[in-house]
Amino acid sequence: MTKFLLWLLLLVLCWPLALLALILYPIVWLLLLPLRLLGIAVDGVFSLLHAILTLPARLLGGGRSGRDRAATA
């Protein structure tokens, strides 16, 4: 709602710029969509690498603190 009110204010102050923004916004969004998908894929690869590299520590119980170990022993 805030973005719409700001756009209305821009429409009142400078209507050519507001119309240009209204036309260019979907085009810019479409151009940036592949970069967003690439970012999601890279984030997935980093999450997979993190899971693979921390698996031995999690299997050996490296995630527990000292208090937890003392209570279970």
PDB file of N, CA, C and O in Angstrom:
ATOM      1  N   MET A   1       0.821  -1.184   0.000  1.00  0.00           N
ATOM      2  CA  MET A   1       0.000   0.000   0.000  1.00  0.00           C
ATOM      3  C   MET A   1       0.866   1.249   0.000  1.00  0.00           C
ATOM      4  O   MET A   1       0.532   2.254  -0.627  1.00  0.00           O
ATOM      5  N   THR A   2       1.985   1.171   0.714  1.00  0.00           N
ATOM      6  CA  THR A   2       2.877   2.324   0.783  1.00  0.00           C
ATOM      7  C   THR A   2       3.480   2.621  -0.584  1.00  0.00           C
ATOM      8  O   THR A   2       3.607   3.781  -0.976  1.00  0.00           O
ATOM      9  N   LYS A   3       3.850   1.569  -1.306  1.00  0.00           N
ATOM     10  CA  LYS A   3       4.433   1.779  -2.638  1.00  0.00           C
ATOM     11  C   LYS A   3       3.431   2.446  -3.568  1.00  0.00           C
ATOM     12  O   LYS A   3       3.790   3.305  -4.375  1.00  0.00           O
ATOM     13  N   PHE A   4       2.174   2.042  -3.447  1.00  0.00           N
ATOM     14  CA  PHE A   4       1.137   2.641  -4.287  1.00  0.00           C
ATOM     15  C   PHE A   4       0.945   4.113  -3.951  1.00  0.00           C
ATOM     16  O   PHE A   4       0.779   4.937  -4.850  1.00  0.00           O
ATOM     17  N   LEU A   5       0.966   4.451  -2.670  1.00  0.00           N
ATOM     18  CA  LEU A   5       0.824   5.853  -2.271  1.00  0.00           C
ATOM     19  C   LEU A   5       2.021   6.682  -2.739  1.00  0.00           C
ATOM     20  O   LEU A   5       1.862   7.826  -3.164  1.00  0.00           O
ATOM     21  N   LEU A   6       3.210   6.103  -2.661  1.00  0.00           N
ATOM     22  CA  LEU A   6       4.392   6.814  -3.166  1.00  0.00           C
ATOM     23  C   LEU A   6       4.311   7.007  -4.676  1.00  0.00           C
ATOM     24  O   LEU A   6       4.725   8.040  -5.202  1.00  0.00           O
ATOM     25  N   TRP A   7       3.772   6.001  -5.370  1.00  0.00           N
ATOM     26  CA  TRP A   7       3.624   6.141  -6.815  1.00  0.00           C
ATOM     27  C   TRP A   7       2.596   7.217  -7.149  1.00  0.00           C
ATOM     28  O   TRP A   7       2.781   7.972  -8.103  1.00  0.00           O
ATOM     29  N   LEU A   8       1.518   7.296  -6.377  1.00  0.00           N
ATOM     30  CA  LEU A   8       0.520   8.354  -6.588  1.00  0.00           C
ATOM     31  C   LEU A   8       1.120   9.733  -6.341  1.00  0.00           C
ATOM     32  O   LEU A   8       0.818  10.684  -7.063  1.00  0.00           O
ATOM     33  N   LEU A   9       1.966   9.844  -5.327  1.00  0.00           N
ATOM     34  CA  LEU A   9       2.651  11.114  -5.071  1.00  0.00           C
ATOM     35  C   LEU A   9       3.561  11.465  -6.241  1.00  0.00           C
ATOM     36  O   LEU A   9       3.610  12.620  -6.664  1.00  0.00           O
ATOM     37  N   LEU A  10       4.274  10.488  -6.759  1.00  0.00           N
ATOM     38  CA  LEU A  10       5.119  10.727  -7.930  1.00  0.00           C
ATOM     39  C   LEU A  10       4.274  11.098  -9.138  1.00  0.00           C
ATOM     40  O   LEU A  10       4.682  11.932  -9.947  1.00  0.00           O
ATOM     41  N   LEU A  11       3.105  10.490  -9.269  1.00  0.00           N
ATOM     42  CA  LEU A  11       2.203  10.810 -10.372  1.00  0.00           C
ATOM     43  C   LEU A  11       1.751  12.258 -10.302  1.00  0.00           C
ATOM     44  O   LEU A  11       1.644  12.926 -11.330  1.00  0.00           O
ATOM     45  N   VAL A  12       1.489  12.743  -9.116  1.00  0.00           N
ATOM     46  CA  VAL A  12       1.054  14.133  -8.953  1.00  0.00           C
ATOM     47  C   VAL A  12       2.212  15.090  -9.217  1.00  0.00           C
ATOM     48  O   VAL A  12       2.030  16.125  -9.856  1.00  0.00           O
ATOM     49  N   LEU A  13       3.401  14.747  -8.727  1.00  0.00           N
ATOM     50  CA  LEU A  13       4.535  15.660  -8.851  1.00  0.00           C
ATOM     51  C   LEU A  13       5.162  15.633 -10.243  1.00  0.00           C
ATOM     52  O   LEU A  13       5.510  16.681 -10.788  1.00  0.00           O
ATOM     53  N   CYS A  14       5.306  14.455 -10.814  1.00  0.00           N
ATOM     54  CA  CYS A  14       5.974  14.338 -12.117  1.00  0.00           C
ATOM     55  C   CYS A  14       5.371  13.153 -12.861  1.00  0.00           C
ATOM     56  O   CYS A  14       5.895  12.041 -12.799  1.00  0.00           O
ATOM     57  N   TRP A  15       4.272  13.394 -13.560  1.00  0.00           N
ATOM     58  CA  TRP A  15       3.539  12.298 -14.173  1.00  0.00           C
ATOM     59  C   TRP A  15       4.303  11.568 -15.274  1.00  0.00           C
ATOM     60  O   TRP A  15       4.106  10.362 -15.420  1.00  0.00           O
ATOM     61  N   PRO A  16       5.180  12.234 -16.073  1.00  0.00           N
ATOM     62  CA  PRO A  16       5.912  11.436 -17.076  1.00  0.00           C
ATOM     63  C   PRO A  16       6.849  10.398 -16.438  1.00  0.00           C
ATOM     64  O   PRO A  16       6.981   9.277 -16.930  1.00  0.00           O
ATOM     65  N   LEU A  17       7.491  10.792 -15.343  1.00  0.00           N
ATOM     66  CA  LEU A  17       8.382   9.857 -14.659  1.00  0.00           C
ATOM     67  C   LEU A  17       7.590   8.707 -14.035  1.00  0.00           C
ATOM     68  O   LEU A  17       8.050   7.565 -14.038  1.00  0.00           O
ATOM     69  N   ALA A  18       6.413   8.999 -13.505  1.00  0.00           N
ATOM     70  CA  ALA A  18       5.574   7.954 -12.917  1.00  0.00           C
ATOM     71  C   ALA A  18       5.106   6.968 -13.983  1.00  0.00           C
ATOM     72  O   ALA A  18       5.093   5.761 -13.742  1.00  0.00           O
ATOM     73  N   LEU A  19       4.728   7.458 -15.141  1.00  0.00           N
ATOM     74  CA  LEU A  19       4.302   6.560 -16.216  1.00  0.00           C
ATOM     75  C   LEU A  19       5.470   5.740 -16.748  1.00  0.00           C
ATOM     76  O   LEU A  19       5.310   4.566 -17.081  1.00  0.00           O
ATOM     77  N   LEU A  20       6.644   6.359 -16.827  1.00  0.00           N
ATOM     78  CA  LEU A  20       7.835   5.629 -17.258  1.00  0.00           C
ATOM     79  C   LEU A  20       8.174   4.515 -16.263  1.00  0.00           C
ATOM     80  O   LEU A  20       8.526   3.404 -16.661  1.00  0.00           O
ATOM     81  N   ALA A  21       8.067   4.819 -14.976  1.00  0.00           N
ATOM     82  CA  ALA A  21       8.322   3.793 -13.960  1.00  0.00           C
ATOM     83  C   ALA A  21       7.293   2.674 -14.056  1.00  0.00           C
ATOM     84  O   ALA A  21       7.624   1.502 -13.875  1.00  0.00           O
ATOM     85  N   LEU A  22       6.058   3.034 -14.337  1.00  0.00           N
ATOM     86  CA  LEU A  22       4.999   2.034 -14.457  1.00  0.00           C
ATOM     87  C   LEU A  22       5.236   1.107 -15.647  1.00  0.00           C
ATOM     88  O   LEU A  22       4.905  -0.077 -15.588  1.00  0.00           O
ATOM     89  N   ILE A  23       5.801   1.635 -16.713  1.00  0.00           N
ATOM     90  CA  ILE A  23       6.074   0.835 -17.912  1.00  0.00           C
ATOM     91  C   ILE A  23       7.354   0.010 -17.751  1.00  0.00           C
ATOM     92  O   ILE A  23       7.405  -1.148 -18.166  1.00  0.00           O
ATOM     93  N   LEU A  24       8.388   0.609 -17.148  1.00  0.00           N
ATOM     94  CA  LEU A  24       9.681  -0.067 -17.065  1.00  0.00           C
ATOM     95  C   LEU A  24       9.763  -1.107 -15.950  1.00  0.00           C
ATOM     96  O   LEU A  24      10.591  -2.015 -16.028  1.00  0.00           O
ATOM     97  N   TYR A  25       8.936  -1.003 -14.925  1.00  0.00           N
ATOM     98  CA  TYR A  25       9.032  -1.930 -13.789  1.00  0.00           C
ATOM     99  C   TYR A  25       8.874  -3.396 -14.204  1.00  0.00           C
ATOM    100  O   TYR A  25       9.699  -4.217 -13.805  1.00  0.00           O
ATOM    101  N   PRO A  26       7.862  -3.759 -14.981  1.00  0.00           N
ATOM    102  CA  PRO A  26       7.756  -5.178 -15.382  1.00  0.00           C
ATOM    103  C   PRO A  26       8.899  -5.636 -16.282  1.00  0.00           C
ATOM    104  O   PRO A  26       9.315  -6.793 -16.221  1.00  0.00           O
ATOM    105  N   ILE A  27       9.402  -4.737 -17.111  1.00  0.00           N
ATOM    106  CA  ILE A  27      10.505  -5.101 -18.006  1.00  0.00           C
ATOM    107  C   ILE A  27      11.769  -5.380 -17.200  1.00  0.00           C
ATOM    108  O   ILE A  27      12.464  -6.366 -17.448  1.00  0.00           O
ATOM    109  N   VAL A  28      12.064  -4.516 -16.240  1.00  0.00           N
ATOM    110  CA  VAL A  28      13.243  -4.712 -15.389  1.00  0.00           C
ATOM    111  C   VAL A  28      13.085  -5.984 -14.559  1.00  0.00           C
ATOM    112  O   VAL A  28      14.049  -6.724 -14.366  1.00  0.00           O
ATOM    113  N   TRP A  29      11.866  -6.239 -14.066  1.00  0.00           N
ATOM    114  CA  TRP A  29      11.618  -7.449 -13.282  1.00  0.00           C
ATOM    115  C   TRP A  29      11.885  -8.698 -14.126  1.00  0.00           C
ATOM    116  O   TRP A  29      12.485  -9.658 -13.642  1.00  0.00           O
ATOM    117  N   LEU A  30      11.445  -8.686 -15.376  1.00  0.00           N
ATOM    118  CA  LEU A  30      11.680  -9.832 -16.257  1.00  0.00           C
ATOM    119  C   LEU A  30      13.161 -10.008 -16.576  1.00  0.00           C
ATOM    120  O   LEU A  30      13.644 -11.135 -16.685  1.00  0.00           O
ATOM    121  N   LEU A  31      13.879  -8.900 -16.724  1.00  0.00           N
ATOM    122  CA  LEU A  31      15.308  -8.997 -17.002  1.00  0.00           C
ATOM    123  C   LEU A  31      16.085  -9.524 -15.797  1.00  0.00           C
ATOM    124  O   LEU A  31      17.096 -10.205 -15.968  1.00  0.00           O
ATOM    125  N   LEU A  32      15.632  -9.221 -14.591  1.00  0.00           N
ATOM    126  CA  LEU A  32      16.346  -9.653 -13.393  1.00  0.00           C
ATOM    127  C   LEU A  32      15.931 -11.040 -12.906  1.00  0.00           C
ATOM    128  O   LEU A  32      16.570 -11.592 -12.011  1.00  0.00           O
ATOM    129  N   LEU A  33      14.890 -11.602 -13.472  1.00  0.00           N
ATOM    130  CA  LEU A  33      14.406 -12.913 -13.044  1.00  0.00           C
ATOM    131  C   LEU A  33      15.453 -14.025 -13.198  1.00  0.00           C
ATOM    132  O   LEU A  33      15.581 -14.843 -12.286  1.00  0.00           O
ATOM    133  N   PRO A  34      16.205 -14.098 -14.296  1.00  0.00           N
ATOM    134  CA  PRO A  34      17.243 -15.143 -14.377  1.00  0.00           C
ATOM    135  C   PRO A  34      18.319 -14.996 -13.302  1.00  0.00           C
ATOM    136  O   PRO A  34      18.846 -15.997 -12.819  1.00  0.00           O
ATOM    137  N   LEU A  35      18.649 -13.765 -12.924  1.00  0.00           N
ATOM    138  CA  LEU A  35      19.646 -13.574 -11.873  1.00  0.00           C
ATOM    139  C   LEU A  35      19.112 -14.041 -10.524  1.00  0.00           C
ATOM    140  O   LEU A  35      19.862 -14.582  -9.711  1.00  0.00           O
ATOM    141  N   ARG A  36      17.827 -13.837 -10.286  1.00  0.00           N
ATOM    142  CA  ARG A  36      17.222 -14.315  -9.048  1.00  0.00           C
ATOM    143  C   ARG A  36      17.242 -15.842  -9.004  1.00  0.00           C
ATOM    144  O   ARG A  36      17.537 -16.435  -7.967  1.00  0.00           O
ATOM    145  N   LEU A  37      16.928 -16.474 -10.132  1.00  0.00           N
ATOM    146  CA  LEU A  37      16.964 -17.939 -10.191  1.00  0.00           C
ATOM    147  C   LEU A  37      18.386 -18.464 -10.009  1.00  0.00           C
ATOM    148  O   LEU A  37      18.592 -19.493  -9.365  1.00  0.00           O
ATOM    149  N   LEU A  38      19.358 -17.765 -10.572  1.00  0.00           N
ATOM    150  CA  LEU A  38      20.754 -18.148 -10.386  1.00  0.00           C
ATOM    151  C   LEU A  38      21.151 -18.029  -8.918  1.00  0.00           C
ATOM    152  O   LEU A  38      21.872 -18.881  -8.399  1.00  0.00           O
ATOM    153  N   GLY A  39      20.688 -16.985  -8.254  1.00  0.00           N
ATOM    154  CA  GLY A  39      20.979 -16.816  -6.833  1.00  0.00           C
ATOM    155  C   GLY A  39      20.384 -17.926  -5.993  1.00  0.00           C
ATOM    156  O   GLY A  39      21.012 -18.387  -5.039  1.00  0.00           O
ATOM    157  N   ILE A  40      19.179 -18.364  -6.335  1.00  0.00           N
ATOM    158  CA  ILE A  40      18.552 -19.471  -5.608  1.00  0.00           C
ATOM    159  C   ILE A  40      19.359 -20.754  -5.815  1.00  0.00           C
ATOM    160  O   ILE A  40      19.553 -21.525  -4.875  1.00  0.00           O
ATOM    161  N   ALA A  41      19.826 -20.982  -7.041  1.00  0.00           N
ATOM    162  CA  ALA A  41      20.612 -22.187  -7.330  1.00  0.00           C
ATOM    163  C   ALA A  41      21.950 -22.161  -6.592  1.00  0.00           C
ATOM    164  O   ALA A  41      22.365 -23.178  -6.038  1.00  0.00           O
ATOM    165  N   VAL A  42      22.622 -21.027  -6.578  1.00  0.00           N
ATOM    166  CA  VAL A  42      23.907 -20.916  -5.883  1.00  0.00           C
ATOM    167  C   VAL A  42      23.710 -21.107  -4.382  1.00  0.00           C
ATOM    168  O   VAL A  42      24.532 -21.748  -3.728  1.00  0.00           O
ATOM    169  N   ASP A  43      22.636 -20.560  -3.834  1.00  0.00           N
ATOM    170  CA  ASP A  43      22.346 -20.751  -2.415  1.00  0.00           C
ATOM    171  C   ASP A  43      22.118 -22.231  -2.105  1.00  0.00           C
ATOM    172  O   ASP A  43      22.546 -22.722  -1.061  1.00  0.00           O
ATOM    173  N   GLY A  44      21.453 -22.930  -3.000  1.00  0.00           N
ATOM    174  CA  GLY A  44      21.244 -24.359  -2.812  1.00  0.00           C
ATOM    175  C   GLY A  44      22.545 -25.139  -2.844  1.00  0.00           C
ATOM    176  O   GLY A  44      22.731 -26.071  -2.061  1.00  0.00           O
ATOM    177  N   VAL A  45      23.445 -24.769  -3.740  1.00  0.00           N
ATOM    178  CA  VAL A  45      24.750 -25.447  -3.815  1.00  0.00           C
ATOM    179  C   VAL A  45      25.549 -25.199  -2.544  1.00  0.00           C
ATOM    180  O   VAL A  45      26.166 -26.123  -2.013  1.00  0.00           O
ATOM    181  N   PHE A  46      25.546 -23.961  -2.047  1.00  0.00           N
ATOM    182  CA  PHE A  46      26.275 -23.667  -0.809  1.00  0.00           C
ATOM    183  C   PHE A  46      25.663 -24.401   0.387  1.00  0.00           C
ATOM    184  O   PHE A  46      26.392 -24.849   1.272  1.00  0.00           O
ATOM    185  N   SER A  47      24.353 -24.526   0.423  1.00  0.00           N
ATOM    186  CA  SER A  47      23.706 -25.269   1.509  1.00  0.00           C
ATOM    187  C   SER A  47      24.083 -26.747   1.448  1.00  0.00           C
ATOM    188  O   SER A  47      24.321 -27.373   2.480  1.00  0.00           O
ATOM    189  N   LEU A  48      24.136 -27.297   0.246  1.00  0.00           N
ATOM    190  CA  LEU A  48      24.542 -28.692   0.091  1.00  0.00           C
ATOM    191  C   LEU A  48      25.992 -28.898   0.527  1.00  0.00           C
ATOM    192  O   LEU A  48      26.299 -29.863   1.226  1.00  0.00           O
ATOM    193  N   LEU A  49      26.883 -27.994   0.118  1.00  0.00           N
ATOM    194  CA  LEU A  49      28.288 -28.101   0.531  1.00  0.00           C
ATOM    195  C   LEU A  49      28.420 -27.996   2.047  1.00  0.00           C
ATOM    196  O   LEU A  49      29.191 -28.736   2.657  1.00  0.00           O
ATOM    197  N   HIS A  50      27.677 -27.088   2.650  1.00  0.00           N
ATOM    198  CA  HIS A  50      27.722 -26.941   4.106  1.00  0.00           C
ATOM    199  C   HIS A  50      27.241 -28.216   4.790  1.00  0.00           C
ATOM    200  O   HIS A  50      27.833 -28.657   5.775  1.00  0.00           O
ATOM    201  N   ALA A  51      26.178 -28.800   4.274  1.00  0.00           N
ATOM    202  CA  ALA A  51      25.662 -30.033   4.869  1.00  0.00           C
ATOM    203  C   ALA A  51      26.664 -31.175   4.719  1.00  0.00           C
ATOM    204  O   ALA A  51      26.836 -31.974   5.640  1.00  0.00           O
ATOM    205  N   ILE A  52      27.318 -31.253   3.574  1.00  0.00           N
ATOM    206  CA  ILE A  52      28.298 -32.327   3.351  1.00  0.00           C
ATOM    207  C   ILE A  52      29.522 -32.140   4.244  1.00  0.00           C
ATOM    208  O   ILE A  52      30.023 -33.107   4.819  1.00  0.00           O
ATOM    209  N   LEU A  53      30.003 -30.907   4.362  1.00  0.00           N
ATOM    210  CA  LEU A  53      31.217 -30.661   5.143  1.00  0.00           C
ATOM    211  C   LEU A  53      30.981 -30.773   6.644  1.00  0.00           C
ATOM    212  O   LEU A  53      31.905 -31.123   7.379  1.00  0.00           O
ATOM    213  N   THR A  54      29.786 -30.488   7.114  1.00  0.00           N
ATOM    214  CA  THR A  54      29.530 -30.573   8.553  1.00  0.00           C
ATOM    215  C   THR A  54      28.926 -31.909   8.968  1.00  0.00           C
ATOM    216  O   THR A  54      28.658 -32.118  10.151  1.00  0.00           O
ATOM    217  N   LEU A  55      28.707 -32.812   8.027  1.00  0.00           N
ATOM    218  CA  LEU A  55      28.115 -34.107   8.360  1.00  0.00           C
ATOM    219  C   LEU A  55      28.972 -34.917   9.335  1.00  0.00           C
ATOM    220  O   LEU A  55      28.421 -35.454  10.296  1.00  0.00           O
ATOM    221  N   PRO A  56      30.299 -35.035   9.138  1.00  0.00           N
ATOM    222  CA  PRO A  56      31.083 -35.832  10.101  1.00  0.00           C
ATOM    223  C   PRO A  56      31.001 -35.279  11.523  1.00  0.00           C
ATOM    224  O   PRO A  56      30.918 -36.050  12.479  1.00  0.00           O
ATOM    225  N   ALA A  57      31.023 -33.977  11.671  1.00  0.00           N
ATOM    226  CA  ALA A  57      30.949 -33.394  13.012  1.00  0.00           C
ATOM    227  C   ALA A  57      29.584 -33.648  13.638  1.00  0.00           C
ATOM    228  O   ALA A  57      29.487 -33.899  14.839  1.00  0.00           O
ATOM    229  N   ARG A  58      28.543 -33.584  12.840  1.00  0.00           N
ATOM    230  CA  ARG A  58      27.208 -33.842  13.385  1.00  0.00           C
ATOM    231  C   ARG A  58      27.037 -35.314  13.737  1.00  0.00           C
ATOM    232  O   ARG A  58      26.364 -35.644  14.714  1.00  0.00           O
ATOM    233  N   LEU A  59      27.635 -36.191  12.956  1.00  0.00           N
ATOM    234  CA  LEU A  59      27.538 -37.621  13.264  1.00  0.00           C
ATOM    235  C   LEU A  59      28.307 -37.986  14.532  1.00  0.00           C
ATOM    236  O   LEU A  59      27.894 -38.875  15.277  1.00  0.00           O
ATOM    237  N   LEU A  60      29.423 -37.304  14.777  1.00  0.00           N
ATOM    238  CA  LEU A  60      30.222 -37.576  15.970  1.00  0.00           C
ATOM    239  C   LEU A  60      29.712 -36.825  17.195  1.00  0.00           C
ATOM    240  O   LEU A  60      30.286 -36.957  18.275  1.00  0.00           O
ATOM    241  N   GLY A  61      28.670 -36.058  17.053  1.00  0.00           N
ATOM    242  CA  GLY A  61      28.094 -35.351  18.198  1.00  0.00           C
ATOM    243  C   GLY A  61      28.739 -34.011  18.461  1.00  0.00           C
ATOM    244  O   GLY A  61      28.720 -33.535  19.596  1.00  0.00           O
ATOM    245  N   GLY A  62      29.297 -33.400  17.469  1.00  0.00           N
ATOM    246  CA  GLY A  62      29.932 -32.103  17.650  1.00  0.00           C
ATOM    247  C   GLY A  62      28.953 -30.974  17.880  1.00  0.00           C
ATOM    248  O   GLY A  62      29.362 -29.886  18.285  1.00  0.00           O
ATOM    249  N   GLY A  63      27.683 -31.195  17.636  1.00  0.00           N
ATOM    250  CA  GLY A  63      26.700 -30.140  17.810  1.00  0.00           C
ATOM    251  C   GLY A  63      26.236 -29.964  19.243  1.00  0.00           C
ATOM    252  O   GLY A  63      25.598 -28.960  19.560  1.00  0.00           O
ATOM    253  N   ARG A  64      26.546 -30.930  20.133  1.00  0.00           N
ATOM    254  CA  ARG A  64      26.112 -30.831  21.526  1.00  0.00           C
ATOM    255  C   ARG A  64      27.109 -30.022  22.335  1.00  0.00           C
ATOM    256  O   ARG A  64      28.311 -30.059  22.072  1.00  0.00           O
ATOM    257  N   SER A  65      26.606 -29.294  23.319  1.00  0.00           N
ATOM    258  CA  SER A  65      27.497 -28.508  24.171  1.00  0.00           C
ATOM    259  C   SER A  65      28.038 -29.385  25.298  1.00  0.00           C
ATOM    260  O   SER A  65      27.622 -30.534  25.448  1.00  0.00           O
ATOM    261  N   GLY A  66      28.955 -28.851  26.081  1.00  0.00           N
ATOM    262  CA  GLY A  66      29.563 -29.599  27.171  1.00  0.00           C
ATOM    263  C   GLY A  66      28.575 -29.966  28.255  1.00  0.00           C
ATOM    264  O   GLY A  66      28.681 -31.048  28.833  1.00  0.00           O
ATOM    265  N   ARG A  67      27.615 -29.102  28.552  1.00  0.00           N
ATOM    266  CA  ARG A  67      26.611 -29.390  29.572  1.00  0.00           C
ATOM    267  C   ARG A  67      25.746 -30.578  29.167  1.00  0.00           C
ATOM    268  O   ARG A  67      25.390 -31.410  30.002  1.00  0.00           O
ATOM    269  N   ASP A  68      25.405 -30.654  27.866  1.00  0.00           N
ATOM    270  CA  ASP A  68      24.579 -31.763  27.400  1.00  0.00           C
ATOM    271  C   ASP A  68      25.331 -33.085  27.516  1.00  0.00           C
ATOM    272  O   ASP A  68      24.745 -34.108  27.870  1.00  0.00           O
ATOM    273  N   ARG A  69      26.607 -33.064  27.222  1.00  0.00           N
ATOM    274  CA  ARG A  69      27.399 -34.286  27.307  1.00  0.00           C
ATOM    275  C   ARG A  69      27.534 -34.758  28.754  1.00  0.00           C
ATOM    276  O   ARG A  69      27.471 -35.955  29.031  1.00  0.00           O
ATOM    277  N   ALA A  70      27.719 -33.814  29.672  1.00  0.00           N
ATOM    278  CA  ALA A  70      27.869 -34.170  31.085  1.00  0.00           C
ATOM    279  C   ALA A  70      26.562 -34.730  31.638  1.00  0.00           C
ATOM    280  O   ALA A  70      26.581 -35.624  32.484  1.00  0.00           O
ATOM    281  N   ALA A  71      25.447 -34.219  31.174  1.00  0.00           N
ATOM    282  CA  ALA A  71      24.153 -34.685  31.673  1.00  0.00           C
ATOM    283  C   ALA A  71      23.831 -36.078  31.156  1.00  0.00           C
ATOM    284  O   ALA A  71      23.185 -36.861  31.853  1.00  0.00           O
ATOM    285  N   THR A  72      24.272 -36.400  29.937  1.00  0.00           N
ATOM    286  CA  THR A  72      23.948 -37.706  29.362  1.00  0.00           C
ATOM    287  C   THR A  72      24.950 -38.776  29.766  1.00  0.00           C
ATOM    288  O   THR A  72      24.653 -39.965  29.653  1.00  0.00           O
ATOM    289  N   ALA A  73      26.134 -38.382  30.238  1.00  0.00           N
ATOM    290  CA  ALA A  73      27.174 -39.369  30.564  1.00  0.00           C
ATOM    291  C   ALA A  73      27.007 -39.960  31.934  1.00  0.00           C
ATOM    292  O   ALA A  73      27.805 -40.803  32.345  1.00  0.00           O
TER     293      ALA A  73
END
